[in-house]
Amino acid sequence: MQRYAVGEWESLWSSEPYMKHRFVLDLESCTVIAGEDRVRRHWWSMRLEHVAYMQQLLDETFDSIWDEPDEFGFVRQDEIPSWATKAWPWPPLPEVEEVEKMLDNPDIPLERDESGCIVFPPRFVADGRQ
């Protein structure tokens, strides 16, 4: 079975009725792994919260897409399309468990914003003192 499905949907946002979106679904893990918006004749990488919103929408309303993506106009593929990986951070973000361990470690200084919130992804503050 091909692991990924790629497809386009009409706008998710009522404020942008003519916008299109395209998504890559990982059928094995039932996860939306990438998305782009079509704005002014160009595709732009989606913000992570918009990809998360699409995940929520599929899970709550269209959960059969994971078993039958063709019914929703998605095409199964063996590979992730190149457009979907260009916006991914490099080097890749650490696994969630690794981040949790880092956050629990009091010896690792983390960068914080003006409100005191940890900047994510974590950027470690260099401390030259030994």
CORLIN-V741339 format. One record per pair of residues at least 12 apart in sequence whose C-alpha atoms are under 6 Angstrom apart, sorted by the first residue. I is the first residue (numbers start at 1). J is the second residue. D is the distance in Angstrom with one decimal. If there is no record, write none. Layout:
# CORLIN-V741339
i->I j->J d->D
i->I j->J d->D
This chain:
# CORLIN-V741339
i->2 j->76 d->5.9
i->2 j->77 d->5.4
i->2 j->78 d->4.9
i->3 j->27 d->5.4
i->3 j->28 d->5.9
i->3 j->78 d->5.8
i->4 j->25 d->5.5
i->4 j->26 d->4.8
i->4 j->27 d->5.6
i->4 j->76 d->5.6
i->4 j->77 d->5.1
i->5 j->24 d->5.7
i->5 j->25 d->5.1
i->5 j->74 d->5.7
i->5 j->75 d->5.2
i->5 j->76 d->4.2
i->5 j->77 d->5.7
i->6 j->23 d->5.7
i->6 j->24 d->4.6
i->6 j->74 d->5.2
i->6 j->75 d->5.3
i->7 j->22 d->5.5
i->7 j->23 d->5.7
i->7 j->74 d->4.2
i->8 j->21 d->5.4
i->8 j->22 d->4.1
i->9 j->21 d->5.3
i->19 j->38 d->5.9
i->20 j->37 d->5.9
i->20 j->38 d->5.2
i->21 j->36 d->5.6
i->21 j->37 d->4.5
i->22 j->35 d->5.5
i->22 j->36 d->5.4
i->23 j->35 d->4.3
i->27 j->66 d->5.5
i->30 j->66 d->6.0
i->32 j->55 d->5.6
i->34 j->84 d->5.6
i->109 j->125 d->5.8
i->110 j->124 d->5.0
i->110 j->125 d->5.7
i->111 j->123 d->6.0
i->111 j->125 d->5.9
